[in-house]
């Protein structure tokens, strides 16, 4: 259908060319429904989940309204977590490649405020961040939103769940009343509608219920029936071997316990939770995304906003109480025309949760008993890659090409053995084939990157 093509919208050719280069061909449902209204300057309240393409749905119109010669903040995007803020900022920079000299600044808690103040002193066209830290900058006078024409609330329901209602309203008070407000939420509870009423003018309501084709996801439920949960998990992992797994727990403490349990069994597992500082969180996410870690263990809050490509398996170690959260969890697999698998553990006393999920999805669950599983013992799979951390980043003018050149040039590592390269402000992470990791590490330590020596360690 031609009306689902980005070229059907009134967009500059330079933007269309950039979208094509980025692999944006046809619009996703949320983009097709949102963009015409967003481009008309209307307020939106849109129901859409992670992976639906909502970043482009709000970013394309926003970018077209940016005046590059004006270094005042013209757009503000509020997100619930640092991870989502970083992902949104990264995608914004990609989508903005058709423009030159457009500055996107990320402002999140858990990071030093000094460098953020320094970045803002030189101006920022777009600011992305968490409500608490944005409010800190507004109080200090280091952020001015008088010229902000677009306010975006991304994953608004999660921000309200995390207690940010008051901060969101106070931040909005610093923006002009004649602004465009775009609100994106995975669910529509009453408090979202109240927030919309406070901040928006005659918003267009858009709802995209499904972000994945359930036919692409094999859903299996395993009853523990007298078997302890960790043992049941071991059987599941042997029964469903995969190289990329997200395992959901309901509590932070459970995440830490399962991480220790799996690592003792030889699995390359990492937990993502609130006790990690920003550098540690970055390292966990980078290692999982670049295939240096097999299992990511997380709560719903920690995993919110994660968009992992080619995820083979989702495990619900704990079933959620809300069936909508269950559907949101499993929707991280089975994307982009690929098949996925979601497996869940449950106790006989949790049958009511299965009933709720069954009713919500309008289909009967496929159930098995853990004690009846015949599973041949299998060794924990080794990740294909290993991550090297280099103590240098964007602030040192490092680019991915510099790292690739250092590895494939002086170090003599084949380009096919070098994986994903992630450059942050102060650190760079590069995935190298496991068999070449030690060689790459020693060569980088002995050699130079852009004529300089930097500290390098293996994670």
N, C-alpha and C positions, 0 to 999 in steps of 0.2 A: 504493500500500500504506500503510495507516494506521499500521503499526508502524514506518515510516520517518519519521514525523512527530515533530517535537520534542515535540508535545503528548502523545505516547504515553509520555513519561518523566514521572516525578514531579518536576516543576519548578514553582517559584512562578509565578503568573500574571504578575507584574511582569517576570520574566525572559523568559517566553514572548512577552509583548508587545514587549519590547526586541528579541528575536531576530527577530520578524516585521518590526519597523521596519528592521532591518539587512539584510533580505532572506534570512534563514535560514528556509527553508521545510521542505524535507525533508533528512534527515541524509545525509551522504555515507557510503560504506561504512565508512570508518575511524571515523566518529562513531557510526554505528549499532552497530558491534561493540564499541567502546571504552566509550562512555558508561555503559551499564548497570553494567559492572564498576567503572568509576571512581567512580560514584555510590555503589556499595556499599563503597567504601573499599579495594578490592583493588589490589595492585600490578599493573602492566601492562608487558609488553614487546611493543611494536607495530612492525610493519614498514610504514612508510608514507613516501611521498616528498612533497616540496614540492608544494603545490597540492591536496593530498588533503583539506584541512580539518582537519589535526591540531591546530592551535592551539585551535579550539573543542572538540576531543575531550578535551583535558586541562584547558582553562580553565573549562568550565561547572561541573564538579564542584568544582574548586578554589575558585571564587568563592563557591559556596554555603557553604563551610566557614569563610570569613573572618569574624571577629568585628570589626566596624567600630570598636568602642570600645577595642579593644586595638591600639595602634599598634606593637606588636612585629611583627617579620617572621614571617609565618605561612606563606608559600610562597616557594620559591626555584626559579627556572627558569634552567638553564644552557644556553647556546647557543654554537656555535663561533665566530661572528663578531659584530661590532658591528651590521652590517646586519640580520642575523636577530634580534638582541636588540631593535633598534628596532622592527622589524615586529611582533614578538610583543607588546612593550609597548603598541604602538599598538592592536593588535587586542584586547588585554586591556581597555584603557580603554573601547573601544567596547562590548565584551560586558558591562562592569561598569556601564553607564549606569543599570541598574535599581536600583543602590545609590547612596547619596550618600556623599561624603567618603571614597572609597576611594583610597588612594595607591599608585601603582606607580612604582618608581624603577629606572632603568637604570644599571648599573655596568659599564663596559667600558674596556679599555685604550685608549691613544691619545688619551685625553681627560684634562684636568686632574683630579687627585684631590680638590683642595680643595673645589670646589662639590659633589662627590659626598658628601664628609664632612658638609658643611652640610645637604644634603638628608636624610641619614640621621639627623642629630641631632634632626630633628623627627619621626622615626618613618617607617616604610614598611610597609604591609600585605604588599606583594608586591615582591620584588626579581628583576629579570631581568638577566643579564649573562654575561660570559665568565669561564671558570674562573680564569684568571690574576689578573684584577682583583678578583674575589670573594675569592680567597685573600689578596690584599694587604690588603683591608679587615678580614678575619678576623684577620690577624696584628697589625694596628694596633689592633684592638679597637673599630673604628668600626662593625662589623656584628655583631649578635648573632642567632644562629640557634637559641637554646634553645627558642623557641616555634614553630619551623617544623614544621608538620604535613604539608607536601607538598613533595617534591623532584621536579622534572621535568628530565630530560635530553633536550633537543631536538636531533635530528640527532647522536646519540651516536657513530655511526660516523665522522662527519667530525671530531668533537672528538678521537677516538682517533687518526685519521690525522694530526692536527695536533700530536700529542704531549701531549695534556692528561690522559692516564690517571692519572698521579700526583696532579695537582691536583684532579681530580674526586673521587678517593678521600679526599683530605685534607679537601676541603670537606665531603663527606658526614659525616666524623667529627665535625664541629661541630653536626650536626643530631641530634635525638632518635632513638634506635634504633626507637622505635615511631612511625614516620612512614609515609606512603604514598609510594612511589617509582614514577614513571611514566617509562618509557624508550621513546623513539621513535627509530627508526633506518631509513635507507633500505635498508640491507643487514644481513645477520646473519653477519658473520665470527666466527671463534672468540673474538677478543678482546671482542666485544660480549657473548657468552654468559658469558665469564669475569667481565666487569664486572657483569652482571646477578646472577650468583651471589654476588658480593661485597656487593651493595647491596640486593638484593630478597628478599622472603619469598614463596615460592609464587606467582610472578607468573603471571597469565593471559596466554597467548601469542596474539597477534592478527596476522594477515598479510593485507594488501591489496596484491596484486601489481600491479595495473594502476591507474594514476592518470589515464590517458587512453585514449580509444578510438582504436586505431591506424588505424581506418578514416577518422578525421577528419583524419589527417595524411598529406599526400602526401610520400613520401620518395624523393629522387632523389640518385644518386651520379654524380659527374663525374670521369672519369680524366684527369689532367693530360697524360700521354703525350707528354712532351717540351716541354710549355709550362711556363714558370716560374709559381710559385704566385700571386704578386701579379697577373699578367696574367690567370690563370685566374679569380681572384676578381673582377676588373673585368668579365669576361664574364658571370659569374654574376649580379652585381648588375644588369647591363643586361638580362639574360634574365629575372630575377625581381625586378622593381621592387616595393618595399614601403616603407611609412612607419614601420615599427617592426620592427627587426631586432636579434637578439642573435647575435653572432659569437664562436664559441669557439676559443681557441688553447690549446695545451698548456703554454706558458711565459709568464712575465711579460714577458720581453724581446720575445717575438713580439707581444704585445699592443701595446706601445709602438711597434714598427716599423710594424705595420699601421695604427695610429691616424695616424701621420705620413703614411704612403702615401695613405690615403683622404682625409685632410684636404687634401693637395696636389692631389687630383683634384676637390675641391669638395664632398666629402661632409661632412655634419655628424655626425662620429663622435667618440666619447669612450671612452677605455680605463679600466677599473676594475681596479686592482691594488694590491698591498701598499705601494707607495712613496708613495701619496697619504695626506695627513693626513685626519682625520675630516671636517673642513669640506669639503675637496675631494671626498671620497667622497660626502658628502651631496649636493653640487651636481651631481655626475655622475648619481647615481640620480634626483634630482628632475627634472633636465632630460630624462632619457630617459622617465620615467614621465609627464611632463606634455606630451610631444610637441614639446619644443624641440630634441631631438636624435634623429636617425634611427637611428643604429647604436651599440649598446653592445658593446664588445669586452672579453671577460673570460676568465679561466681558470675552471676548475671550482670552485676554492676561493673566488675572489672572487664568483662568481655563486651560491654555495650560499645557499639561503634566499630568493633573489629570487622574488617572485611578481608578475610583470608581466601585467596584464590586456590582452586584445586584441593579443597579440603575433602578427604576421603571418608572420614568417619566422625560422627558426633556421638559421645557417650553421655547419657544422663546417669551419673553415679547416684544423684538424688533427683527424684522426680519433683518438678515444681508444683506448687498448689494451683497455679493459674494455667489453664490449658493454652492461653494465648502466648504465655512465656515459653511453653513447650514448643509450640509451632515456630516461634521466633528463633529458638535455639537450633532446631533441626534444619531451619532454612539456610543455615550457613554452609550446608553441603548440597550437592545436587544442583549446582549452578552452571550457567553457560553451556547448556545442552549436555552436561555430564551427569552420570549416575552417582548417587551418594547413598550412604547407609547411616541410619540412626538407631542405636541400641540403648535400651533403658533397663535399669535394675529396679525392682520394686519388691516390697514385702507384702505378704497376704493382707496385712492390715491397711495397705495403701490402694486397695482395689477401687476405692471411691475416686482416686485421682485418674485411674485408667478410664473409668466411666465418664468422667468429665471431659477427658481428651477425646474419647470416642464420640461423645455427643457433639463436641465442638467441631470435629472434623467430619462428622456424619459417616463414619466407617468403623468397622469392628477392628480391635487391636489383634495383632498376630502374637500369640504368647507361647513361651516355652518355659520349662522348669530347669533351673541351673543344675540341680542334682542329677538330672537325666542326661546332661550333656556329656558326650564322650569326646574328650579333647586330648589330642596327643601333645605332649609337652613341646613347646617351641621356644627357641632362644629369642631374647628381646632383640628386635631389629636395630641395626646400627644406622644412624642417619648417614646420608650420602655425602654431606658437607660438614665442614668445620669452620667456625667463624674466627677471624683475626680482628682484633680491635686496635685501631691506630689512634694515638692521642693527637689528633689534628682533624679539623673540620672546615666548615664554611668560613669561619673567622680566619683561618690560615690560607684561604683562597684555594682549598683543595676541591677538586672535581672528580667524579667517577673515572674519567679518562686518565687522570694522573695515576690513580691506583692501578688501573688495568695496564697502563704502560709500564709501570714499575715491575709488575709481576710477570708480564709476558716478555718484557725486554731483558733487563739485567738478570732477573730471577730465572728466566727461561721456563716459566710455567705455561703450558699450552692454554690458549684463550678459552678452549672448550672446558677446561677444568676450573675456570673462575666463574662464580655464580653472581648472586645479587650483591650490589655495592650500595650501601646506605650512608649518606653523608649528613651528619647533624651539625649543629653549630660548633661543637667542640670535639667531636669524635667521628671516626669513620669506621664502618663495619663492612668487611668483605668476606663472602663465603668462598671457600676453596675446597675442591674435592678432598675428601678425608685423607686419601693416600698421598696427597701433595702438600698437606697443611704444614708439616714440620719444615719441609724444604722452603716453602713460601715464607714461613715465619722467620727462619734464620736469614734468608736473603733480604727480606725487608729490613731487618735489624742492621745487617751489615751494609746495605745499600742506602740510597737516598731517594726521596720523593720530592720532585721539583727543586732539586739541589740541596735539600735539607734532610737531616736525620730526625726521625720521630720515634717515640716509644711505641712498641708493638707487643701485644700479648695475645695468647690463644685463649678463647673462652671455652 
